């Protein structure tokens, strides 16, 4: 049994030293409603192809981690009810022959195994509010400490503990770099109120950091914090109102622990009349475009296989 299977397109691109960008499948299977999710999955891949980059959407299908999906595979992650698979779930799915949509953690882990060095997602998982009592922290953070993949994300959702997340990334020695800014974004918003130590202004600079990281022998990933364009961000006042209403609703409903974040996100979509979902799609598209530029710069710099 092999650890993963490369699609023909991804295998050929890696062999030729051409740019490849990994895409997660959980955003499609669990993060977007049907049939918008299938449209988004196809669109994300097409954005990459139009920029001369090979898409590597990652998922586990029938027990086999797939690095790059064909049209039927993309349809399956959008239409089938798949398990939400983190790194810990991969061996179980493989042994039982089950299918699962990969989280940021599992996608980064598999991309790293396959040699795909750039990964685009919407937002990174992080430390949850109240984690000092619940110990609820996304596996995204610890996985990035040992997966040499540059993850382009719009920060983390504002329902999470943003300063706690940044502190954990620092402890894990995962570089967090702003793309054209030192303001760490809060997913739907360009700024979270927390500043970063470092920024880069081009894809070439990101590739240079990746090369330097390799030269030091580091196996950690890099978080490239890419804020949504100003004209596309959610109105901050409306965001704050909806978020406050969502937290109040969760408190009134007695939602606790790991159930809080899914409750909040579902409430926010409904309370915002779908606005949060549209912003989610806009920021994901923007991250895919930036990831394509980074992968292209990396392919020009990296030695040929």
N, C-alpha and C positions, 0 to 999 in steps of 0.2 A: 504494500500500500504506500503510495507516494504522499508526501505531505500536502502537495497542492498540484493543480494542473493549470498550465499556461494556455491561453487561447493562442491560435496560430498567429494572429496579428500582434499580440503582445510579445510572444516568443521571438518573432521576426524583428520587431522594433528593438528589443533588448539586445539581440544578437548583432544588430547593425549599429547600435549606439544611438538610435533615434529617440526623441523624447516620448516619455510615457507618463501619464498621470493616473493615480489610483482614485477611485470613487467608492464611497461606502454604499451599502445596500439598505441599511436600516432607515436612512432618511426617506427612501422610496417605500419600503414596506410598512414602516411604523410612523413616519413623520408627516406624510402627506395623504390626503384623501384620494380615493379612487374616483374617477379615472385620471385625475390630475397627476397622480404619481407616475403613471406610465409615460405621460406626455413629458414630465420633467426629466425622467430617466433618459429618454431618447434625446431630449434637448441638451442635457449636460454633455452627453457623449458627442453630439453634433458640434457643440461649441468647440470642443477639443479638436475634432477632425478638421474643422474649418481653419484652425490655427496650425495645422500640420502636426498635431500631437495624437498619439494613440491612446484611446481611453482604456482603462483597466478597471471596470466595475467589478467589485469583489463580493462574492457570496459563497455559501456552502450549499451545493446542490447534490442531493442523494448521497451525502456523506463525504463528498469531495470538495475541498476548497477550490474555487475557480478564480483565477486571476485573469479577468477579462471574460465577458459574457457574449454569447451570440444573441440574435434577436429573440429566440425562444427563452433564453435565460433571463433577459431583461423583462420579458413578459411575465415570467414566473415570479420574480421578486416583487412585481407590482400587483399581481392578481392572486397569488396563493397566500394562505395564512401561514407565514413562516415564523419559526422561533426567532427571538432576538438573541443573537449569538455574540458573546464577548469571548475573550481569549480562553477563559476557563471552560467554555462550552465546546470548543473545537474538537478535542479528542472524543467527547461523548457523541457528538454528531457524526464524527467519522466512524466510530465503532458501531453505531446503531444504523448507519446509512440514512440519517435524517438530513433535512434541509434547514438552513437558517440564514437570516440576513445579518451581515456583520456590522457591529458597532464601530465607532471610531477606533477603539482599542484593537479589536480583532482585525480591522482593515489595515491599520498601521503595522500590526504584527506580521500579517501575511504579506503585505507589500514589502516589508523589510526582508523577509525570507526570500522573496522572489527577485529582489534587486531593483524594485521600483522605488525611486528615491523622493518622489513628490506626490502629495496626496491632497485633494481638495474636499472640504466638507463645509457644512453650514457653520455650526458652532461646536466648540470643544466641550466635553463633559468636564465637571469640576467638583469642588467641594460643595456639598449641599448646606443650606442654612440649618443650623442646629446639629451639625456633624459632631460637635463635642459631646453630644449625648447619643446620637444614633450611629456614629462612625460611618456615615453615608458619604462615600467619596467615589467618584467615577474611576474605573480601572483605566480610563484614558490616560490619566496622569502617570501612573506607575509604568504603564506599558511604554509610554514615550521615553521613559528613562533608559530603555534598552532597545529601542527600535530606531535605526538611523534613517528616519523619514522626515522630510520637511512638510508639516501640516499647515495648509493655508486655511484659516478660519476667521470668522468675524468675532473673535473673542469667545465669551461664554454668555449664556442667557442671563438676563438680569434677575431671574428668580433664584440664581445660585449665589453662593458666598464668593464674590469676586476677589476681595483681598485675600481670603483664605486660599483660593485657588492659586493666585499668584505666589503666595508664600510657599505652597506645596511644590509648585514647579521650580522655585528657587532651591528648595531643599533637595529636590531630585536632580538638580543640575541640568535642567532642561532650559535652553535659551529661549527667551520670549522676545521677539523683535517686532517692532511696529513697522508696517509698510507705509512709508511716507508720513509717519506720525509717531509721536511718543505717547499719545493718549491711547490707553488700552480700550478697545471697543466693547460694547455690551450687547452684541448680537443685533437687536433691532435698532440700537442707537450707536452713533459714531463714537461717543465718549462715555466711559463708565465713571469718570472722576478719579481714576487711578492712572498714574504715569509710569511709563516704562523707561528703563535706563538706556535702551538702544533703539535706533531706527535705521532702516535702509531706504534708499530712494529708487532702487531699480532692481530688476530681476538679476542682472549681472552681479550686483552686490550680494544678493542672497546666495547665488551660486559660489561666490568667493568665500562666504562664510561656511558653506557646506564643505568646500574643498579644504579649508583650514581646519574644520572640525575633524575631517578624515585624517589629516596630517598629524593631529594630536592623538589619534587612535581612539577617539571618543565613539561610543555606540549609542549615544542619546539622540533623540530626535530634536527638531527645532519647531517651535510654534511661531508661525508668521501671522501676526495679528493684522488683519486686513479690514479696515472699517468700510461699511457700506457707503456708497456715494451720498453726499449731503442731500441731494434732491430725492433720494429714494428712502431715506431713513424714516421711521415712524415718528410722528409728531411727538416730541418729548413730553408735553403736557398731557396729551391723550394717553401715552404710554404709562406715565406715572399714575394717572387716574385708574386705568384698567388694572394695573399691577396691584394697587392698594385694594381695589375691590376684590381681586382674586384672592389675596392673602386673607382678607376678612371673610370671604366665603369659605375658604378652607378651614379657618378657625371655627366658624359657626357650624360647619359640617363635621367637625371633630376628626378631620383627616390628619394622620400622623405618619412619621417615618418616611419610608420609601414611596408611600402612596401620594405624598404631598406634591412632588414635581409633576407627575403625570396629570394630577388633578388641576394644578395651576395652569399648565400649558393648554389643556382642553378648555378650561374656563376662559382663558385669554383669547383663544381663537373665536369662541362664541361671543364673548362680551365685546370684542373689537369688530364684530361683523365681518370677520375674515380678513381684516386689514393686516393683522400680524402674520397671517399665512402668506399674503402677497409680498410683504417685506422679506419674509423668510426665503421665498423663491428668488427675489432680486439679489439678496446678499449671497445666496448660493451660486447664482450665475456669475456674480462678480468674482467670487473666490475661484471658480473654475477657470475664468479668463486669466487671473493672475497666476494660478498654478501652471497654466499652459506656458506662460512667459518664463516662469522659473524653470520648468522642465526643459524648455528650449535652450535657455542659458546654460543649464547644467550639462546638457548633451554636447554643447559646443566645448565645454571645459573638460569634461570627464574623459579619461583615456578610453580608447576603443577597446572592446572586449578582445 
